[in-house]
Amino acid sequence: MIKAQNTADNFMRDSRAQGRGDGLRRDVARALFVMDLVALATGVPAEQIRGATRGQARAARARQVAMYLAYVSFEWPLARIGAAFGRDRTTAGYACRLVEDLRDDRAFDIRLEHLEKCLKSAPDPFDVKLLSTNLMEMVA
């Protein structure tokens, strides 16, 4: 968890230096959520997926899957994915093309469909209506 916070802090420090604001903070939070989901689904530690370098092949593939999921689930442009994941837009584009090609494998495609459904059904943590609702009222 500490590494995740450090990663988010590094992204935010870099984004402030580049004049970006809360929008990137929200995108980074969503990207971290997607990376955590992919970590759970693949068994690759989230710290490796978030790594600043390419790392092992499994970690790189998991990161590519996370970028693809952000692309299809959030409908983000490639530049936005790159910024949220701390990568270049061309890296995000490569990841999306690669994962799309991997979907020809039916088993892989089914797993990806499940992850997409999970992301699309998850509530947006930045939804103003959701934030203003008292959690205890929702449970009662």
FENGI-V60289 format. One line per field, one symbol per residue. phi: phi as a letter, one per 30 degrees, with the letter a starting at -180 (. if undefined). burial: b if it has 9 or more other C-alpha atoms within 8 Angstrom, else e. A space follows every 10 residues. Layout:
BEGIN
phi = ???
burial = ???
END
This chain:
BEGIN
phi = .ddddddddd eddddddcic bdededdddd dddddddddd dcideedddd edceideddd dddddddddd dddchddddd deddcibddd ddddeddddd dddddedddd ddeddddddd cddddcdedd ddddeddddd
burial = eeebeebbee bbeebbeeeb eeebbbbbbe bbebbbbbbe eeebebebbb eeeeeeeebb ebbbbbbbbb bbbeebebbb bbbbbebbbb bbbebbebbe ebbeeeebbe eeeebbeebe eeeeeeeeeb beeeeeeeee
END
